[in-house]
Amino acid sequence: MLTVPEALAHAVALLEAEGFAVVARNTRGDSIYLKPEGCAFALRISNHDRTPKQRKNHPDAIASLVIRDRRTEAGVAALVTVAVRNFAGERRVREAQAAPVGLS
């Protein structure tokens, strides 16, 4: 079983293997923001829900992965899979909303 800090680090490593890069961390290191290259949106990993201050400072975070308890490596991998799927779905929605409407 991984401790929460170990599980967070493992999740970051798995996301980096998926093409995400760390773009920000809070001073305690318990909230990490990652983005795929060339993407305006971020995925947040943390041990707690987002605070109003975090929402204000990182409006680009469109999906979160929260790990509050000890996890196995397989459990973290499953959470990462869901977070990547949620991120991709929300990214499609946001990018479609931002796309210019074509003229007919």
N, C-alpha and C positions, 0 to 999 in steps of 0.2 A: 504494500500500500504506500502510495505517495502522500507526503504531507501536503497541505494546501500550497505553500510556496513551491514545492517540487512539482506539483501538478500544474501550477500556473506556468512554470518554466517549461515543462514538457509540452503544454498546449502551444506556447510561443514557438518552440522548436518545430512542432508539427505544422503550424501555420507557415513558418518560414520555408519549410519544405514544399508547401503548396504555392509559394510565390509571394507571400505577404512579407512585408518588412516593417520592423518596429519604427514608428515615427514619433512616438511620445510615451513618456512614463511619468507618473506622479512621483513626488519626492520620496514617498514610502515604498514605491516599487510594487504596490498592490493593484495598480490599474495601468494596463499597457494597451496602447493603441497601435494597430497594424493596418497597413494599406497594401493592396497589390500595386505593382508598378504602374504609374500613369493613371491611377484611379483617384477620384476626388473624395471617395468615401472610406471610412475606417471601420474596423471591427475592434471592439473593446473586450479585453479579458481582465477580469478582476475577481476579488473575493467578496465583493459586495455590490449591491445595486447602485446605479448612477445617482449621484446627488444633483440638486439643482445647479450647483456651481460647475460640476462636470458637464452637465447638459449645455450650459452657457459657453464654457470654454472649448468644448468639442462637439459642435452641432453636426460635424461630419460623421460622427459615429452612428451608424445605422443598424448595427446589430451588436449584441453583447453575449459573452460567454462568461457565466458566473460560476466559480467553483468555491464552495463554502466548507466542504468536508473532504476528508481523505478520499482518494480515488486510486483505482488501479490504472496502469498505463492504458489498458484496453478501455476502461471507462472514460478516461480523458480523450482518447482517440474518438470514441463515439460522440462525446460532446462537441469535439472539434468538427466532426462530419456534419452534425446538425447546424452548428454555427456557420459553417461555410455555405451550407445550403440556404439558410435564412439570409445571410449576407447577399448571396447571389440573387435571390428572389427580390429582396428589397432594392438592390442596386438596379435591377432591370426596371422596376417600377419608377424609381427616382430618375433614371436616365430617360425613360420614355416620357415622363412628365416634363423634363427639361428640353426635350428635342423640339426643334422648330416644326411648326405645322406646315406641311407642304401645300402649295397652291394648286387648285384643280383647274 
